[in-house]
């Protein structure tokens, strides 16, 4: 399927920043400020926010990818390297982390488990304008990053562009809980997270935004439709922990 061209988003268009509505032109700087603030404690807070289950979700993503030595992965919003490192450790050939936030990547480069990994590159770049040529990678991923992108449709379209034919795009993201009882429990838990952010990272405001951004993110079927609109085929999604998170996958066919 041929990729459809898209006009750039109007910089004055109202857009979500958690529950706040801001100009589209301002979102990237606001998001960068959030992750500058939380970079040093991000990995610890991931464990707190998900009770450690994010590790299982990321391992599930890597099993779905089934890395091989002939694959190049571009990991968008790759931050401190959780996905890229797993990809390489499971047999992937080459991984490139692309993130607008240098502080996050600097935190990742200090991780001892990443220091010895071969074929791992770090690139400052925007998921909406990926700094790679067309058909550069066999796999593109974005984990817990799409909700922070200003123009999500453009980021998905860019993933399509840089994939080689028969390449795959995976999005791991917090989603919408399917079980009503679990949804109520999850809502109570997430409401407490800004307090944990203040205790651990001395920053409740950034974690308030992260909680709100999760709640504002499109439901599973809507995100699948966004994949299809960008040209992806065989679009499917897999709910994790009853929909607290979900993995969406789409193929770029010949």
C-alpha positions as MATLAB code, in Angstrom:
seq = 'XXXXXXXXXXXXXXXXXXXXXXXXXXXXXXXXXXXXXXXXXXXXXXXXXXXXXXXXXXXXXXXXXXXXXXXXXXXXXXXXXXXXXXXXXXXXXXXXXXXXXXXXXXXXXXXXXXXXXXXXXXXXXXXXXXXXXXXXXXXXXXXXXXXXXXXXXXXXXXXXXXXXXXXXXXXXXXXXXXXXXXXXXXXXXXXXXXXXXXXXXXXXXXXXXXXXXXXXXXXXXXXXXXXXXXXXXXXXXXXXXXXXXXXXXXXXXX';
ca = [
       0.000    0.000    0.000;
       1.311    3.437   -0.907;
       1.959    5.888    1.887;
      -0.300    8.921    1.837;
       1.355   12.352    2.052;
       0.260   14.530    4.956;
       0.360   18.290    5.466;
       2.312   19.511    8.466;
       0.271   20.225   11.552;
      -0.752   23.873   12.047;
       1.549   25.298   14.754;
      -1.416   27.198   16.232;
      -3.643   24.123   16.356;
      -4.876   23.308   19.872;
      -3.409   20.037   21.125;
      -3.392   18.043   24.330;
      -0.669   18.311   26.939;
      -2.163   16.045   29.540;
      -5.481   17.660   30.467;
      -4.173   21.046   29.392;
      -4.746   22.370   25.863;
      -1.780   24.197   24.320;
      -0.518   25.323   20.900;
       0.933   22.494   18.831;
       4.115   24.528   18.386;
       4.696   24.509   22.148;
       4.268   20.806   22.898;
       7.731   19.553   21.945;
       9.467   22.019   24.270;
       7.029   21.216   27.086;
       7.625   17.475   26.661;
      11.391   17.978   26.519;
      11.214   19.914   29.788;
       9.303   17.052   31.432;
      11.867   14.455   30.429;
      14.827   16.705   31.251;
      13.393   16.815   34.746;
      12.792   13.066   35.169;
      15.750   11.647   33.204;
      17.893   10.652   36.189;
      15.028    8.849   37.943;
      13.113    7.627   34.882;
      14.070    3.953   35.100;
      13.286    3.792   38.828;
       9.937    5.494   38.331;
       9.075    3.077   35.508;
       9.328    0.287   38.069;
       7.174    2.234   40.524;
       4.552    3.272   37.953;
       4.060   -0.269   36.639;
       5.095   -2.258   39.743;
       7.905   -3.619   37.591;
       5.528   -5.093   35.012;
       6.923   -2.810   32.281;
       9.879   -5.199   32.103;
       7.533   -8.073   31.221;
       5.762   -5.924   28.627;
       9.066   -4.968   26.994;
      10.216   -8.597   26.962;
       6.906   -9.504   25.294;
       7.547   -6.869   22.624;
      10.997   -8.292   21.902;
       9.599  -11.822   21.615;
       7.069  -10.536   19.080;
       9.860   -8.905   17.068;
      12.001  -12.070   17.229;
      15.292  -10.240   16.508;
      17.816  -11.612   14.041;
      21.335  -10.611   13.047;
      20.205   -9.171    9.698;
      17.832   -6.642   11.283;
      18.427   -2.963   11.955;
      16.139   -1.502   14.611;
      15.274    2.191   14.858;
      13.833    2.804   18.322;
      11.946    6.100   18.407;
      11.777    7.981   21.712;
      14.237    5.316   22.817;
      15.315    7.231   25.904;
      17.572    5.226   28.198;
      17.812    2.223   25.876;
      15.488   -0.423   27.316;
      14.136   -1.616   23.966;
      17.325   -1.275   21.922;
      19.397   -3.164   24.493;
      16.878   -5.995   24.684;
      16.825   -6.186   20.884;
      20.609   -6.546   20.684;
      20.835   -8.998   23.579;
      18.258  -11.214   21.862;
      20.288  -11.392   18.644;
      19.427   -8.218   16.730;
      22.079   -6.956   14.349;
      22.064   -3.179   14.842;
      20.035   -0.722   16.917;
      19.711    3.051   16.747;
      18.018    5.048   19.481;
      16.363    8.252   18.245;
      15.143   10.724   20.879;
      14.655   14.489   21.098;
      15.807   14.430   24.694;
      19.574   14.381   25.096;
      19.307   14.148   28.900;
      17.437   10.855   28.601;
      20.032    9.433   26.218;
      22.867   10.607   28.453;
      21.257    8.746   31.355;
      21.074    5.651   29.174;
      24.696    5.879   28.112;
      25.701    5.689   31.787;
      24.011    2.318   32.215;
      26.685   -0.389   32.715;
      24.613   -3.019   30.888;
      24.624   -0.903   27.721;
      28.275    0.118   27.736;
      29.564   -3.126   26.248;
      26.856   -3.584   23.628;
      28.127   -3.484   20.033;
      26.235   -1.847   17.168;
      24.269    0.540   19.371;
      23.968    4.161   18.208;
      22.355    7.201   19.822;
      20.888    9.940   17.598;
      19.219   13.182   18.663;
      16.129   13.407   16.507;
      12.387   13.843   16.319;
       9.986   10.937   15.667;
       8.047   13.277   13.361;
      11.143   13.831   11.184;
      13.265   10.718   11.595;
      16.848   11.516   10.514;
      17.163    8.465    8.238;
      16.642    7.821    4.547;
      13.673    5.942    3.155;
      13.803    2.174    3.686;
      16.588    2.229    6.294;
      15.430   -0.388    8.806;
      13.697   -3.738    9.123;
      12.053   -2.832   12.436;
      10.876    0.445   13.982;
       9.642    0.664   17.571;
       8.303    3.299   19.903;
       7.687    2.363   23.539;
       5.818    4.695   25.878;
       6.652    7.593   23.585;
       3.879    8.053   21.034;
       1.563    9.791   23.499;
       4.224   12.506   23.947;
       4.593   13.228   20.222;
       2.971   16.403   18.923;
       1.714   14.956   15.615;
       1.166   11.242   16.204;
      -0.104   10.601   12.684;
       3.081   12.120   11.278;
       5.264    9.957   13.529;
       3.451    6.836   12.343;
       3.852    7.967    8.730;
       7.573    8.523    9.320;
       7.917    5.016   10.731;
       6.349    3.740    7.517;
       8.758    5.799    5.404;
      11.984    4.566    7.009;
      10.941    0.902    7.003;
      12.128   -1.426    4.294;
       9.507   -3.436    2.394;
       8.153   -6.173    4.673;
       9.387   -4.212    7.680;
       7.353   -3.918   10.859;
       6.403   -1.072   13.173;
       5.617   -1.773   16.821;
       4.132    0.624   19.354;
       4.115   -0.329   23.037;
       2.041    2.160   24.974;
      -0.200    2.532   27.987;
      -3.757    1.995   26.805;
      -7.320    1.520   28.012;
      -8.128   -1.128   30.623;
     -10.749   -3.600   29.443;
     -12.009   -4.866   32.800;
     -14.182   -2.292   34.679;
     -13.107   -3.460   38.155;
      -9.427   -3.383   37.212;
      -9.951    0.003   35.549;
     -11.148    1.481   38.854;
      -8.180    0.039   40.744;
      -5.764    1.260   38.061;
      -7.291    4.733   38.146;
      -6.774    4.941   41.912;
      -3.191    3.728   41.588;
      -2.307    6.144   38.799;
      -3.764    9.025   40.799;
      -1.113    8.325   43.450;
       1.807    8.436   41.025;
       2.489   12.197   41.195;
       3.030   11.699   44.931;
       5.587    8.986   44.243;
       7.178   11.311   41.700;
       7.571   13.967   44.368;
       9.007   11.460   46.838;
      11.471    9.790   44.464;
      12.235   12.447   41.856;
      11.224   15.609   43.740;
       8.897   16.311   40.813;
       5.145   15.783   41.056;
       4.249   18.096   38.161;
       6.005   16.027   35.477;
       4.397   12.830   36.704;
       0.997   14.497   36.834;
       1.447   15.218   33.118;
       2.515   11.622   32.421;
      -0.585   10.268   34.168;
      -2.833   12.661   32.277;
      -1.174   11.858   28.944;
      -1.948    8.166   29.497;
      -5.601    8.929   30.156;
      -5.864   11.110   27.043;
      -4.231    8.585   24.695;
      -6.474    7.046   21.985;
      -8.047    3.638   22.682;
      -6.762    0.496   21.018;
      -9.067    0.472   17.983;
      -8.454    4.156   17.240;
      -4.680    3.669   17.253;
      -5.031    0.638   14.975;
      -7.009    2.835   12.558;
      -4.202    5.417   12.628;
      -1.739    2.684   11.610;
      -3.953    1.668    8.706;
      -4.404    5.276    7.580;
      -0.601    5.610    7.321;
      -0.457    2.652    4.931;
       0.299   -0.216    7.281;
      -1.177   -3.641    6.533;
      -1.890   -6.610    8.817;
      -2.494   -4.177   11.660;
      -3.182   -5.872   14.960;
      -2.805   -5.202   18.645;
      -2.235   -7.260   21.754;
      -3.537   -6.135   25.127;
      -1.174   -6.539   28.073;
      -2.376   -6.880   31.666;
      -5.995   -6.472   30.578;
      -5.270   -3.400   28.493;
      -3.199   -1.366   30.935;
      -0.762   -1.413   28.032;
      -1.012   -2.647   24.455;
       1.360   -3.509   21.615;
       0.234   -2.415   18.146;
       1.954   -3.835   15.071;
       1.739   -2.997   11.374;
       3.576   -4.269    8.290;
       4.932   -2.274    5.364;
       4.257   -4.614    2.474;
       5.873   -4.497   -0.980;
];
